[in-house]
């Protein structure tokens, strides 16, 4: 007897199955037949919800980004956390390797899932930059920053953090990573017109490395 399910429930089943299969076999290595077999549905049911395998991938990315942006907004709105620390927490939360959803993060790092990785990077840049820009404006009102370009400063910071600190994009030794962390802090402070050293304790704690020496 065929089990009838609500459209949203069935859609999520398909996404969960595809997420697991992409994780084990890669996006290119997973066929729609694999997904059909995993969920136990007919091809027509799959195409009722998704036009193609690429459409499923886009839906998985959207689901991931909704979670990521929710966490970023919660962090940004917590006024009990100092402005500098909120900025650092949001930026460092974008690092693909440090994301909480480890399963999806592991499989988008595989070479065969490069397109998925690229799409997530693009969505993060577009979605998180405005959240960070609002925190910068708050910092300007508090006299912490003087930049006339809050959005553009955060766009540059997000783009850098989300590529250079992604191990797939730039292989680094521990010493090289520590140097880049110091450089990142140095330039973010200057872009924002912040007091020298004001971001150091937050960034060092979030990265779990580097000592901030030489930051004058």
NUKE-542145 format. One record per atom (N, C-alpha, C): residue number from 1; residue in one letter; atom name; x, y, z. Coordinates in nm, 2 decimals. Atoms other than C-alpha are relative to their C-alpha. Example, Ala and Ser with C-alpha at 12.3 -4.5 7.8 and 13.67 -1.06 7.14 Angstrom:
<lokols>
  num  residu  atome      xx      yy      zz
    1       A      N    0.09   -0.12    0.00
    1       A     CA    1.23   -0.45    0.78
    1       A      C    0.09    0.12    0.00
    2       S      N   -0.09   -0.11    0.00
    2       S     CA    1.37   -0.11    0.71
    2       S      C   -0.08    0.11    0.08
</lokols>
This chain:
<lokols>
  num  residu  atome      xx      yy      zz
    1       X      N    0.08   -0.12    0.00
    1       X     CA    0.00    0.00    0.00
    1       X      C    0.09    0.12    0.00
    2       X      N   -0.08   -0.12    0.01
    2       X     CA    0.14    0.34   -0.10
    2       X      C   -0.03    0.09    0.11
    3       X      N    0.02   -0.09   -0.11
    3       X     CA    0.19    0.58    0.19
    3       X      C    0.00    0.14   -0.06
    4       X      N    0.01   -0.14    0.04
    4       X     CA    0.07    0.93    0.12
    4       X      C    0.05    0.09    0.11
    5       X      N   -0.06   -0.09   -0.10
    5       X     CA    0.26    1.21    0.29
    5       X      C   -0.02    0.14   -0.05
    6       X      N    0.02   -0.14    0.03
    6       X     CA    0.22    1.58    0.31
    6       X      C    0.12    0.05   -0.09
    7       X      N   -0.10   -0.04    0.10
    7       X     CA    0.42    1.76    0.03
    7       X      C    0.13    0.05    0.07
    8       X      N   -0.12   -0.05   -0.07
    8       X     CA    0.66    1.94    0.28
    8       X      C    0.07   -0.12    0.06
    9       X      N   -0.07    0.12   -0.06
    9       X     CA    0.73    1.61    0.46
    9       X      C    0.07   -0.08   -0.10
   10       X      N   -0.06    0.08    0.10
   10       X     CA    0.80    1.43    0.14
   10       X      C    0.12    0.08   -0.06
   11       X      N   -0.11   -0.08    0.05
   11       X     CA    1.02    1.72    0.02
   11       X      C    0.12   -0.01    0.09
   12       X      N   -0.11    0.01   -0.09
   12       X     CA    1.23    1.71    0.33
   12       X      C    0.06   -0.14    0.00
   13       X      N   -0.05    0.13    0.01
   13       X     CA    1.26    1.33    0.30
   13       X      C    0.10   -0.01   -0.12
   14       X      N   -0.09    0.00    0.12
   14       X     CA    1.41    1.38   -0.05
   14       X      C    0.13    0.07    0.03
   15       X      N   -0.12   -0.08   -0.03
   15       X     CA    1.65    1.65    0.08
   15       X      C    0.09   -0.08    0.09
   16       X      N   -0.08    0.08   -0.09
   16       X     CA    1.76    1.43    0.37
   16       X      C    0.07   -0.11   -0.07
   17       X      N   -0.06    0.11    0.07
   17       X     CA    1.82    1.14    0.14
   17       X      C    0.12    0.05   -0.09
   18       X      N   -0.10   -0.06    0.09
   18       X     CA    2.01    1.35   -0.11
   18       X      C    0.12    0.05    0.08
   19       X      N   -0.11   -0.05   -0.09
   19       X     CA    2.22    1.51    0.17
   19       X      C    0.09   -0.12    0.04
   20       X      N   -0.08    0.11   -0.04
   20       X     CA    2.33    1.17    0.29
   20       X      C    0.07   -0.06   -0.12
   21       X      N   -0.06    0.06    0.12
   21       X     CA    2.40    1.04   -0.06
   21       X      C    0.11    0.08   -0.05
   22       X      N   -0.11   -0.09    0.04
   22       X     CA    2.60    1.35   -0.16
   22       X      C    0.12   -0.01    0.09
   23       X      N   -0.11    0.01   -0.10
   23       X     CA    2.80    1.30    0.16
   23       X      C    0.08   -0.12   -0.02
   24       X      N   -0.07    0.13    0.02
   24       X     CA    2.89    0.94    0.08
   24       X      C    0.06   -0.01   -0.14
   25       X      N   -0.04    0.02    0.14
   25       X     CA    2.91    0.95   -0.30
   25       X      C    0.04    0.12   -0.08
   26       X      N   -0.02   -0.12    0.07
   26       X     CA    2.95    1.31   -0.39
   26       X      C   -0.12    0.04   -0.09
   27       X      N    0.11   -0.05    0.08
   27       X     CA    2.71    1.52   -0.60
   27       X      C    0.00   -0.07   -0.14
   28       X      N   -0.01    0.06    0.13
   28       X     CA    2.84    1.39   -0.93
   28       X      C   -0.02   -0.15    0.00
   29       X      N    0.01    0.14   -0.01
   29       X     CA    2.85    1.04   -0.81
   29       X      C   -0.14   -0.05    0.04
   30       X      N    0.13    0.04   -0.04
   30       X     CA    2.49    1.04   -0.70
   30       X      C   -0.10    0.02   -0.11
   31       X      N    0.10   -0.01    0.10
   31       X     CA    2.21    0.97   -0.95
   31       X      C   -0.13    0.02    0.06
   32       X      N    0.13   -0.02   -0.05
   32       X     CA    1.85    1.05   -0.93
   32       X      C   -0.06   -0.14    0.04
   33       X      N    0.05    0.13   -0.03
   33       X     CA    1.79    0.67   -0.93
   33       X      C    0.04   -0.04    0.15
   34       X      N   -0.05    0.03   -0.13
   34       X     CA    2.00    0.65   -0.61
   34       X      C   -0.10    0.07    0.10
   35       X      N    0.09   -0.08   -0.09
   35       X     CA    1.77    0.92   -0.45
   35       X      C   -0.13   -0.07    0.01
   36       X      N    0.13    0.07    0.01
   36       X     CA    1.46    0.74   -0.57
   36       X      C    0.00   -0.13    0.09
   37       X      N   -0.01    0.13   -0.07
   37       X     CA    1.58    0.41   -0.42
   37       X      C    0.00    0.03    0.15
   38       X      N   -0.02   -0.03   -0.14
   38       X     CA    1.68    0.57   -0.09
   38       X      C   -0.13    0.05    0.07
   39       X      N    0.13   -0.05   -0.05
   39       X     CA    1.34    0.75   -0.04
   39       X      C   -0.11   -0.11   -0.02
   40       X      N    0.11    0.10    0.03
   40       X     CA    1.13    0.47   -0.20
   40       X      C   -0.12    0.06   -0.06
   41       X      N    0.11   -0.07    0.07
   41       X     CA    0.93    0.69   -0.43
   41       X      C    0.02   -0.02   -0.15
   42       X      N    0.00    0.01    0.14
   42       X     CA    0.85    0.70   -0.80
   42       X      C    0.06    0.13   -0.06
   43       X      N   -0.07   -0.11    0.06
   43       X     CA    1.03    0.93   -1.04
   43       X      C   -0.09    0.12   -0.01
   44       X      N    0.09   -0.11    0.01
   44       X     CA    0.72    1.14   -1.09
   44       X      C   -0.02    0.08    0.13
   45       X      N    0.01   -0.06   -0.13
   45       X     CA    0.70    1.21   -0.72
   45       X      C    0.12    0.09    0.02
   46       X      N   -0.12   -0.08   -0.02
   46       X     CA    1.06    1.33   -0.72
   46       X      C   -0.01    0.13   -0.09
   47       X      N    0.01   -0.11    0.09
   47       X     CA    1.00    1.56   -1.02
   47       X      C   -0.11    0.09    0.03
   48       X      N    0.10   -0.09   -0.05
   48       X     CA    0.69    1.70   -0.86
   48       X      C    0.06    0.10    0.10
   49       X      N   -0.06   -0.09   -0.10
   49       X     CA    0.91    1.85   -0.59
   49       X      C    0.12    0.07   -0.05
   50       X      N   -0.13   -0.06    0.05
   50       X     CA    1.24    1.91   -0.78
   50       X      C    0.01   -0.03   -0.15
   51       X      N   -0.02    0.02    0.15
   51       X     CA    1.31    1.96   -1.15
   51       X      C    0.12   -0.08   -0.04
   52       X      N   -0.13    0.07    0.04
   52       X     CA    1.66    1.81   -1.14
   52       X      C    0.08   -0.02    0.13
   53       X      N   -0.09    0.02   -0.11
   53       X     CA    1.94    1.70   -0.92
   53       X      C    0.06    0.13    0.04
   54       X      N   -0.05   -0.13   -0.03
   54       X     CA    2.08    2.05   -0.94
   54       X      C   -0.10    0.08    0.08
   55       X      N    0.10   -0.07   -0.07
   55       X     CA    1.75    2.18   -0.81
   55       X      C    0.00   -0.05    0.15
   56       X      N   -0.01    0.06   -0.13
   56       X     CA    1.79    1.94   -0.51
   56       X      C    0.12    0.07    0.07
   57       X      N   -0.12   -0.06   -0.06
   57       X     CA    2.14    2.08   -0.45
   57       X      C   -0.03    0.14    0.04
   58       X      N    0.03   -0.13   -0.04
   58       X     CA    2.01    2.43   -0.45
   58       X      C   -0.09    0.01    0.12
   59       X      N    0.09    0.01   -0.12
   59       X     CA    1.74    2.34   -0.20
   59       X      C    0.08   -0.03    0.13
   60       X      N   -0.08    0.03   -0.12
   60       X     CA    2.00    2.19    0.03
   60       X      C    0.09    0.12    0.04
   61       X      N   -0.08   -0.12   -0.03
   61       X     CA    2.22    2.50    0.01
   61       X      C   -0.09    0.10    0.06
   62       X      N    0.10   -0.10   -0.06
   62       X     CA    1.91    2.72    0.08
   62       X      C   -0.03   -0.04    0.15
   63       X      N    0.03    0.05   -0.14
   63       X     CA    1.83    2.50    0.39
   63       X      C    0.12    0.03    0.09
   64       X      N   -0.12   -0.03   -0.08
   64       X     CA    2.19    2.53    0.51
   64       X      C    0.01    0.15    0.03
   65       X      N   -0.02   -0.15   -0.02
   65       X     CA    2.20    2.91    0.46
   65       X      C   -0.11    0.06    0.09
   66       X      N    0.10   -0.05   -0.09
   66       X     CA    1.87    2.96    0.64
   66       X      C    0.05   -0.02    0.15
   67       X      N   -0.06    0.03   -0.14
   67       X     CA    2.03    2.79    0.95
   67       X      C    0.11    0.10    0.03
   68       X      N   -0.12   -0.09   -0.02
   68       X     CA    2.35    2.99    0.91
   68       X      C   -0.04    0.14    0.03
   69       X      N    0.05   -0.14   -0.01
   69       X     CA    2.17    3.32    0.87
   69       X      C   -0.08    0.02    0.13
   70       X      N    0.07   -0.01   -0.13
   70       X     CA    1.95    3.25    1.17
   70       X      C    0.09    0.01    0.11
   71       X      N   -0.10   -0.01   -0.11
   71       X     CA    2.25    3.19    1.39
   71       X      C    0.07    0.14   -0.01
   72       X      N   -0.07   -0.13    0.01
   72       X     CA    2.42    3.51    1.25
   72       X      C   -0.09    0.11    0.05
   73       X      N    0.09   -0.10   -0.05
   73       X     CA    2.11    3.72    1.32
   73       X      C   -0.02    0.00    0.15
   74       X      N    0.01    0.01   -0.14
   74       X     CA    2.08    3.58    1.67
   74       X      C    0.12    0.06    0.07
   75       X      N   -0.12   -0.05   -0.05
   75       X     CA    2.44    3.66    1.74
   75       X      C    0.01    0.15   -0.01
   76       X      N   -0.01   -0.14    0.02
   76       X     CA    2.42    4.01    1.59
   76       X      C   -0.10    0.08    0.09
   77       X      N    0.10   -0.07   -0.07
   77       X     CA    2.11    4.10    1.79
   77       X      C    0.02   -0.01    0.15
   78       X      N   -0.02    0.02   -0.14
   78       X     CA    2.25    3.99    2.13
   78       X      C    0.08    0.12    0.06
   79       X      N   -0.06   -0.12   -0.04
   79       X     CA    2.32    4.33    2.28
   79       X      C    0.08   -0.01    0.13
   80       X      N   -0.08    0.03   -0.12
   80       X     CA    2.47    4.17    2.59
   80       X      C    0.15   -0.03   -0.03
   81       X      N   -0.14    0.03    0.05
   81       X     CA    2.78    4.09    2.38
   81       X      C    0.06    0.12   -0.06
   82       X      N   -0.06   -0.12    0.05
   82       X     CA    3.02    4.37    2.30
   82       X      C    0.00    0.00   -0.15
   83       X      N    0.00   -0.01    0.14
   83       X     CA    3.01    4.50    1.94
   83       X      C    0.11   -0.08   -0.07
   84       X      N   -0.11    0.06    0.07
   84       X     CA    3.36    4.38    1.85
   84       X      C   -0.01   -0.15    0.01
   85       X      N    0.01    0.15   -0.01
   85       X     CA    3.29    4.03    1.98
   85       X      C   -0.11   -0.05   -0.09
   86       X      N    0.11    0.04    0.08
   86       X     CA    2.96    4.01    1.80
   86       X      C    0.05   -0.01   -0.15
   87       X      N   -0.05    0.00    0.14
   87       X     CA    3.13    4.10    1.47
   87       X      C    0.09   -0.12   -0.02
   88       X      N   -0.10    0.11    0.01
   88       X     CA    3.41    3.84    1.53
   88       X      C   -0.08   -0.13    0.00
   89       X      N    0.07    0.13    0.00
   89       X     CA    3.16    3.56    1.62
   89       X      C   -0.07   -0.02   -0.13
   90       X      N    0.08    0.02    0.12
   90       X     CA    2.95    3.62    1.31
   90       X      C    0.10   -0.03   -0.11
   91       X      N   -0.10    0.02    0.10
   91       X     CA    3.26    3.64    1.08
   91       X      C    0.06   -0.14    0.01
   92       X      N   -0.06    0.13   -0.01
   92       X     CA    3.42    3.33    1.22
   92       X      C   -0.09   -0.11   -0.01
   93       X      N    0.10    0.10    0.02
   93       X     CA    3.10    3.14    1.21
   93       X      C   -0.02   -0.03   -0.14
   94       X      N    0.01    0.02    0.15
   94       X     CA    3.12    3.17    0.83
   94       X      C    0.10   -0.10   -0.05
   95       X      N   -0.11    0.09    0.05
   95       X     CA    3.43    2.96    0.81
   95       X      C   -0.06   -0.14   -0.02
   96       X      N    0.06    0.12    0.03
   96       X     CA    3.31    2.65    0.63
   96       X      C    0.05   -0.12    0.09
   97       X      N   -0.05    0.11   -0.08
   97       X     CA    3.54    2.42    0.82
   97       X      C   -0.04    0.00    0.15
   98       X      N    0.04    0.00   -0.14
   98       X     CA    3.41    2.54    1.15
   98       X      C   -0.15    0.00    0.02
   99       X      N    0.14    0.00   -0.01
   99       X     CA    3.04    2.51    1.07
   99       X      C   -0.06   -0.11    0.09
  100       X      N    0.06    0.10   -0.09
  100       X     CA    2.81    2.32    1.31
  100       X      C   -0.06   -0.12   -0.08
  101       X      N    0.06    0.11    0.08
  101       X     CA    2.65    2.12    1.03
  101       X      C    0.11   -0.08   -0.07
  102       X      N   -0.12    0.06    0.05
  102       X     CA    2.95    1.90    0.99
  102       X      C   -0.02   -0.09   -0.12
  103       X      N    0.03    0.10    0.11
  103       X     CA    2.79    1.64    0.76
  103       X      C    0.00    0.07   -0.14
  104       X      N    0.01   -0.06    0.13
  104       X     CA    2.70    1.88    0.48
  104       X      C    0.14    0.07   -0.03
  105       X      N   -0.13   -0.07    0.02
  105       X     CA    3.03    2.07    0.53
  105       X      C    0.11   -0.09   -0.05
  106       X      N   -0.09    0.09    0.05
  106       X     CA    3.23    1.76    0.48
  106       X      C   -0.01   -0.04   -0.14
  107       X      N    0.01    0.04    0.13
  107       X     CA    3.08    1.67    0.16
  107       X      C    0.01    0.11   -0.10
  108       X      N   -0.02   -0.11    0.10
  108       X     CA    3.08    2.01    0.00
  108       X      C    0.15    0.03   -0.02
  109       X      N   -0.14   -0.02    0.02
  109       X     CA    3.46    2.01    0.05
  109       X      C    0.06   -0.10   -0.10
  110       X      N   -0.06    0.10    0.10
  110       X     CA    3.50    1.71   -0.18
  110       X      C    0.01    0.07   -0.14
  111       X      N   -0.02   -0.06    0.13
  111       X     CA    3.63    1.80   -0.53
  111       X      C   -0.12   -0.01   -0.09
  112       X      N    0.12    0.02    0.08
  112       X     CA    3.32    1.66   -0.69
  112       X      C   -0.12    0.09    0.03
  113       X      N    0.11   -0.09   -0.05
  113       X     CA    3.10    1.90   -0.49
  113       X      C    0.04    0.15   -0.01
  114       X      N   -0.05   -0.14    0.00
  114       X     CA    3.29    2.22   -0.59
  114       X      C   -0.11    0.10   -0.03
  115       X      N    0.10   -0.09    0.03
  115       X     CA    2.98    2.38   -0.74
  115       X      C   -0.09    0.03    0.12
  116       X      N    0.07   -0.03   -0.12
  116       X     CA    2.79    2.34   -0.42
  116       X      C    0.07    0.09    0.10
  117       X      N   -0.09   -0.09   -0.08
  117       X     CA    3.08    2.49   -0.23
  117       X      C   -0.01    0.14   -0.04
  118       X      N    0.00   -0.14    0.06
  118       X     CA    3.09    2.79   -0.46
  118       X      C   -0.13    0.07    0.02
  119       X      N    0.14   -0.06   -0.02
  119       X     CA    2.71    2.85   -0.43
  119       X      C   -0.02    0.04    0.15
  120       X      N    0.01   -0.03   -0.14
  120       X     CA    2.73    2.84   -0.05
  120       X      C    0.08    0.13    0.03
  121       X      N   -0.09   -0.12   -0.02
  121       X     CA    3.02    3.09   -0.05
  121       X      C   -0.07    0.13   -0.05
  122       X      N    0.07   -0.11    0.06
  122       X     CA    2.82    3.32   -0.28
  122       X      C   -0.12    0.05    0.09
  123       X      N    0.12   -0.03   -0.08
  123       X     CA    2.51    3.30   -0.06
  123       X      C    0.04    0.06    0.13
  124       X      N   -0.05   -0.06   -0.13
  124       X     CA    2.71    3.37    0.26
  124       X      C    0.04    0.14   -0.02
  125       X      N   -0.04   -0.14    0.02
  125       X     CA    2.86    3.68    0.11
  125       X      C   -0.12    0.10   -0.01
  126       X      N    0.12   -0.09    0.02
  126       X     CA    2.52    3.82    0.01
  126       X      C   -0.09    0.01    0.12
  127       X      N    0.09    0.01   -0.11
  127       X     CA    2.34    3.71    0.32
  127       X      C    0.05    0.06    0.13
  128       X      N   -0.06   -0.04   -0.13
  128       X     CA    2.58    3.79    0.61
  128       X      C    0.05    0.14    0.00
  129       X      N   -0.05   -0.13    0.01
  129       X     CA    2.73    4.11    0.49
  129       X      C   -0.09    0.11    0.06
  130       X      N    0.09   -0.10   -0.06
  130       X     CA    2.42    4.32    0.57
  130       X      C   -0.02   -0.01    0.15
  131       X      N    0.01    0.03   -0.14
  131       X     CA    2.39    4.16    0.91
  131       X      C    0.12    0.07    0.07
  132       X      N   -0.12   -0.05   -0.06
  132       X     CA    2.75    4.26    0.99
  132       X      C    0.00    0.16   -0.01
  133       X      N    0.00   -0.14    0.02
  133       X     CA    2.70    4.61    0.84
  133       X      C   -0.08    0.07    0.11
  134       X      N    0.09   -0.06   -0.10
  134       X     CA    2.42    4.68    1.09
  134       X      C    0.08    0.00    0.14
  135       X      N   -0.08   -0.01   -0.12
  135       X     CA    2.66    4.59    1.38
  135       X      C    0.10    0.11   -0.01
  136       X      N   -0.10   -0.11    0.02
  136       X     CA    2.92    4.83    1.24
  136       X      C   -0.07    0.13    0.02
  137       X      N    0.07   -0.13   -0.02
  137       X     CA    2.66    5.11    1.23
  137       X      C   -0.03    0.02    0.14
  138       X      N    0.02   -0.02   -0.14
  138       X     CA    2.58    5.04    1.59
  138       X      C    0.13    0.04    0.07
  139       X      N   -0.13   -0.04   -0.05
  139       X     CA    2.96    5.06    1.66
  139       X      C    0.03    0.14   -0.03
  140       X      N   -0.03   -0.14    0.04
  140       X     CA    2.98    5.39    1.48
  140       X      C   -0.08    0.09    0.10
  141       X      N    0.08   -0.08   -0.09
  141       X     CA    2.70    5.53    1.70
  141       X      C    0.06    0.00    0.14
  142       X      N   -0.06    0.01   -0.13
  142       X     CA    2.89    5.41    2.01
  142       X      C    0.14    0.07    0.00
  143       X      N   -0.13   -0.06    0.01
  143       X     CA    3.21    5.59    1.88
  143       X      C    0.11   -0.10   -0.01
  144       X      N   -0.11    0.10    0.01
  144       X     CA    3.40    5.26    1.83
  144       X      C    0.06    0.00   -0.14
  145       X      N   -0.04    0.00    0.14
  145       X     CA    3.43    5.30    1.45
  145       X      C   -0.02    0.13   -0.07
  146       X      N    0.02   -0.12    0.08
  146       X     CA    3.47    5.58    1.20
  146       X      C   -0.02   -0.01   -0.15
  147       X      N    0.00    0.02    0.15
  147       X     CA    3.44    5.42    0.86
  147       X      C   -0.13    0.06   -0.06
  148       X      N    0.12   -0.04    0.07
  148       X     CA    3.20    5.58    0.61
  148       X      C   -0.05   -0.11   -0.09
  149       X      N    0.04    0.11    0.08
  149       X     CA    3.17    5.24    0.44
  149       X      C   -0.02   -0.13    0.08
  150       X      N    0.03    0.12   -0.09
  150       X     CA    3.02    4.99    0.69
  150       X      C   -0.02   -0.13   -0.08
  151       X      N    0.03    0.12    0.08
  151       X     CA    2.88    4.75    0.42
  151       X      C    0.12   -0.05   -0.07
  152       X      N   -0.12    0.04    0.08
  152       X     CA    3.19    4.75    0.20
  152       X      C    0.11   -0.06    0.08
  153       X      N   -0.10    0.06   -0.09
  153       X     CA    3.42    4.69    0.49
  153       X      C   -0.03   -0.14    0.04
  154       X      N    0.04    0.13   -0.04
  154       X     CA    3.23    4.39    0.60
  154       X      C   -0.01   -0.10   -0.12
  155       X      N   -0.01    0.08    0.12
  155       X     CA    3.20    4.26    0.25
  155       X      C    0.14   -0.05   -0.03
  156       X      N   -0.14    0.04    0.02
  156       X     CA    3.58    4.26    0.22
  156       X      C    0.04   -0.10    0.11
  157       X      N   -0.03    0.09   -0.11
  157       X     CA    3.61    4.09    0.56
  157       X      C   -0.06   -0.14   -0.01
  158       X      N    0.07    0.13    0.03
  158       X     CA    3.36    3.82    0.48
  158       X      C    0.07   -0.08   -0.11
  159       X      N   -0.06    0.06    0.12
  159       X     CA    3.51    3.75    0.14
  159       X      C    0.14   -0.06    0.04
  160       X      N   -0.13    0.04   -0.03
  160       X     CA    3.86    3.72    0.29
  160       X      C   -0.01   -0.12    0.10
  161       X      N    0.01    0.11   -0.10
  161       X     CA    3.76    3.51    0.60
  161       X      C   -0.05   -0.13   -0.06
  162       X      N    0.07    0.12    0.05
  162       X     CA    3.55    3.28    0.39
  162       X      C    0.07   -0.07   -0.12
  163       X      N   -0.08    0.07    0.10
  163       X     CA    3.82    3.20    0.14
  163       X      C    0.14   -0.04    0.05
  164       X      N   -0.14    0.02   -0.05
  164       X     CA    4.17    3.24    0.29
  164       X      C    0.00   -0.10    0.12
  165       X      N    0.00    0.09   -0.11
  165       X     CA    4.07    3.06    0.61
  165       X      C   -0.08   -0.13   -0.02
  166       X      N    0.06    0.12    0.04
  166       X     CA    3.89    2.79    0.42
  166       X      C    0.12   -0.09   -0.05
  167       X      N   -0.12    0.08    0.03
  167       X     CA    4.15    2.51    0.41
  167       X      C    0.00   -0.06   -0.15
  168       X      N    0.00    0.04    0.14
  168       X     CA    4.03    2.40    0.06
  168       X      C    0.05    0.11   -0.09
  169       X      N   -0.04   -0.11    0.09
  169       X     CA    4.12    2.74   -0.08
  169       X      C    0.14    0.04    0.02
  170       X      N   -0.14   -0.04   -0.03
  170       X     CA    4.45    2.81    0.09
  170       X      C    0.06   -0.09    0.10
  171       X      N   -0.07    0.09   -0.09
  171       X     CA    4.67    2.54    0.24
  171       X      C    0.11    0.08    0.08
  172       X      N   -0.10   -0.08   -0.08
  172       X     CA    4.87    2.69    0.53
  172       X      C    0.05   -0.08    0.11
  173       X      N   -0.06    0.06   -0.12
  173       X     CA    5.11    2.58    0.80
  173       X      C   -0.06    0.08    0.12
  174       X      N    0.05   -0.07   -0.12
  174       X     CA    5.03    2.68    1.16
  174       X      C    0.05    0.14    0.01
  175       X      N   -0.06   -0.13   -0.01
  175       X     CA    5.27    2.96    1.14
  175       X      C   -0.06    0.10   -0.10
  176       X      N    0.06   -0.08    0.11
  176       X     CA    5.13    3.09    0.81
  176       X      C   -0.14    0.05    0.04
  177       X      N    0.14   -0.04   -0.04
  177       X     CA    4.78    3.08    0.95
  177       X      C    0.00    0.10    0.11
  178       X      N   -0.01   -0.10   -0.11
  178       X     CA    4.88    3.27    1.27
  178       X      C    0.03    0.14   -0.06
  179       X      N   -0.04   -0.13    0.06
  179       X     CA    5.04    3.54    1.05
  179       X      C   -0.12    0.06   -0.07
  180       X      N    0.11   -0.05    0.07
  180       X     CA    4.73    3.57    0.84
  180       X      C   -0.11    0.05    0.10
  181       X      N    0.10   -0.05   -0.10
  181       X     CA    4.51    3.60    1.15
  181       X      C    0.04    0.14    0.05
  182       X      N   -0.04   -0.14   -0.04
  182       X     CA    4.72    3.89    1.27
  182       X      C   -0.02    0.10   -0.11
  183       X      N    0.02   -0.09    0.11
  183       X     CA    4.71    4.05    0.93
  183       X      C   -0.15    0.03   -0.02
  184       X      N    0.14   -0.02    0.01
  184       X     CA    4.33    4.00    0.92
  184       X      C   -0.05    0.10    0.11
  185       X      N    0.04   -0.09   -0.11
  185       X     CA    4.29    4.17    1.26
  185       X      C    0.05    0.14   -0.03
  186       X      N   -0.06   -0.13    0.03
  186       X     CA    4.53    4.45    1.16
  186       X      C   -0.08    0.08   -0.10
  187       X      N    0.06   -0.07    0.11
  187       X     CA    4.35    4.54    0.84
  187       X      C   -0.15    0.03    0.03
  188       X      N    0.14   -0.02   -0.04
  188       X     CA    3.99    4.50    0.98
  188       X      C   -0.01    0.12    0.09
  189       X      N    0.00   -0.12   -0.10
  189       X     CA    4.07    4.75    1.26
  189       X      C    0.02    0.13   -0.08
  190       X      N   -0.03   -0.13    0.07
  190       X     CA    4.21    5.00    1.01
  190       X      C   -0.11    0.03   -0.10
  191       X      N    0.12   -0.03    0.09
  191       X     CA    3.92    4.96    0.76
  191       X      C   -0.11    0.07    0.08
  192       X      N    0.11   -0.05   -0.08
  192       X     CA    3.68    5.03    1.05
  192       X      C    0.03    0.13    0.07
  193       X      N   -0.04   -0.12   -0.08
  193       X     CA    3.88    5.31    1.21
  193       X      C   -0.01   -0.04    0.14
  194       X      N    0.02    0.05   -0.14
  194       X     CA    3.88    5.10    1.53
  194       X      C    0.14    0.02    0.07
  195       X      N   -0.12   -0.01   -0.08
  195       X     CA    4.13    5.13    1.81
  195       X      C    0.09   -0.12   -0.02
  196       X      N   -0.10    0.11    0.02
  196       X     CA    4.45    4.93    1.75
  196       X      C   -0.01   -0.10    0.11
  197       X      N    0.00    0.10   -0.10
  197       X     CA    4.43    4.60    1.92
  197       X      C   -0.14   -0.04    0.06
  198       X      N    0.13    0.02   -0.06
  198       X     CA    4.06    4.62    2.00
  198       X      C   -0.07   -0.13   -0.04
  199       X      N    0.06    0.13    0.05
  199       X     CA    3.97    4.30    1.80
  199       X      C    0.09   -0.12    0.04
  200       X      N   -0.09    0.11   -0.02
  200       X     CA    4.27    4.10    1.91
  200       X      C   -0.05   -0.11    0.09
  201       X      N    0.04    0.11   -0.09
  201       X     CA    4.14    3.91    2.21
  201       X      C   -0.12   -0.08   -0.05
  202       X      N    0.12    0.07    0.05
  202       X     CA    3.81    3.82    2.04
  202       X      C    0.04   -0.09   -0.12
  203       X      N   -0.04    0.08    0.12
  203       X     CA    3.97    3.70    1.71
  203       X      C    0.09   -0.12    0.05
  204       X      N   -0.08    0.11   -0.04
  204       X     CA    4.24    3.50    1.89
  204       X      C   -0.08   -0.11    0.07
  205       X      N    0.08    0.11   -0.06
  205       X     CA    3.98    3.32    2.10
  205       X      C   -0.08   -0.07   -0.10
  206       X      N    0.08    0.07    0.09
  206       X     CA    3.76    3.25    1.81
  206       X      C    0.08   -0.10   -0.09
  207       X      N   -0.08    0.08    0.08
  207       X     CA    4.04    3.11    1.60
  207       X      C    0.07   -0.11    0.07
  208       X      N   -0.07    0.10   -0.08
  208       X     CA    4.20    2.92    1.88
  208       X      C    0.14   -0.01   -0.03
  209       X      N   -0.14    0.00    0.03
  209       X     CA    4.54    3.02    1.77
  209       X      C    0.06    0.14   -0.02
  210       X      N   -0.06   -0.13    0.02
  210       X     CA    4.79    3.30    1.72
  210       X      C    0.01    0.07    0.14
  211       X      N   -0.02   -0.07   -0.12
  211       X     CA    4.92    3.53    1.99
  211       X      C   -0.02    0.15   -0.01
  212       X      N    0.02   -0.15    0.02
  212       X     CA    4.87    3.87    1.84
  212       X      C    0.12    0.08    0.02
  213       X      N   -0.12   -0.07   -0.02
  213       X     CA    5.23    3.96    1.90
  213       X      C    0.03    0.08   -0.13
  214       X      N   -0.04   -0.08    0.12
  214       X     CA    5.36    4.23    1.67
  214       X      C   -0.11    0.09   -0.05
  215       X      N    0.11   -0.08    0.05
  215       X     CA    5.03    4.40    1.64
  215       X      C    0.00    0.13    0.07
  216       X      N   -0.02   -0.14   -0.06
  216       X     CA    5.10    4.77    1.71
  216       X      C   -0.10    0.09   -0.07
</lokols>
